[in-house]
């Protein structure tokens, strides 16, 4: 199973690379598969590559679900 995480592009760099923000964590990713992506856009990131441009609403919906899963795991560990 593959998992792609929504991320917002915060900077573009030479070589079709970008810095993205994923829930407060920054990473460098390749934009080779999404060359039209710009700073401020949300993209799905898998294995260090942006694979699709998505809307802010779709990205936020997925990020909210990830946060809910984390909260559920954390509450299970406390019990």
GIHU-V869993 format. One record per helix or strand. SS is the DSSP state (helix for helix, strand for strand). FROM is the first residue (numbers start at 1). LEN is the number of residues. If there is no record, write none. Layout:
BEGIN
ss=SS from=FROM len=LEN
ss=SS from=FROM len=LEN
END
This chain:
BEGIN
ss=strand from=5 len=9
ss=strand from=17 len=6
ss=strand from=25 len=6
ss=strand from=42 len=5
ss=strand from=49 len=6
ss=helix from=56 len=23
END
